[in-house]
């Protein structure tokens, strides 16, 4: 039976990320877009468990796909919030949140 990411050690998570990366590469080479998307999402989730959710606070602004995203609340390794100019709540694993780079 497959263990949850929350039950894995950092070493096990890194191993899983490598496994998923290999599977994603193979799916991409075979033109299997849906399977590729599944493995990319699994990689994002596993990476989130290697991060500290306590360092993400409501009110902070991050970027998701180069769009400003304001955190409204945290639940585990997920940040719930809104994009600039939008009131609809969205949730993302914290591994997808990027700080703005200073120019």
N, C-alpha and C positions, 0 to 999 in steps of 0.2 A: 504494500500500500504506500502511496506517495505521501511524504510528510509535507506539512504546511511550511511555508517560508518562515513564519514566525517561530517555528520550532527548530530551525536550522542554525548552526553556528556560522559566523562570518566566512570561515573556510569552506563550509558546505555550500553557502550561497554563491561564492565565487566559482566553485566547481560547476554549480547548476547554470550560472550565467555562461560559462564556457561551453557547456553542453548545448544550451539553447542557441548560442551564437553559431555553433557548427550546424545545427539543424536549420536555422534560419538561412544560412548561406546556401545549404543544399536546396532548400525550398525555392530560394531566389533563382538559383541556377536552373531549376526545373520549371520555372515559370509559374509556380504555385503561389499566387499572390495572397490568397486567404490564409494559407498555412504560414507564410512569411509574417503576416500581420499578427497571427496568434503568438508566434515565437518572439516577435518584437515586444509585444505587450507583456509576455512572461518575463522578458529581460528587464523591462522597466519596473515591474513589480518586485523582482528579486533585488534590484539595485536600491529600491526604496527601503528595503529592510536592512541595508547596510548604512543607512543614513540616520541621523538623530532627529526624530520628529519634534523634539523639544526646541530645536533651533528655528522652527517655523511658527510664527505667531500671527494671530488675527490682526488685520490692518496692514500687514506687510505686503508690498507689491513685488511680484516676480513676473517673469515672462514665460509664456507657453506659446510655442510657435511664433515668437516675436511679437506677441500681443500682450499688453499689460493685464495681469491677473491679480486681483486683490483677494487675499485670504479672509474669509469670514469666520470659518471655524475649522478645527482640526479633528480628525477621528482616526486614530492610529497612524498609519503611514499615508493617509489621504488628506489632501487639503481641499476644502470646499470653499468656493468663492465665486466671484463674478469677473467677467471681462469688462474693460472700460466701455461705458455707454450701454451696458446690458444689465438687466436686473435678474436674469435667469441664473440660478445656482448651477455650477458645474463642479465635478470632482476629478482630481488628478492625483496619481501617486506623486509623492514629493520628489522623486527622481526626475520628473519632467519639469520641475520649476527651476528656472534659471534667473540668476541675479543679472541686472543690467550691467553691461560692461562699461567702464568709464572710458571716454574717448580722449 
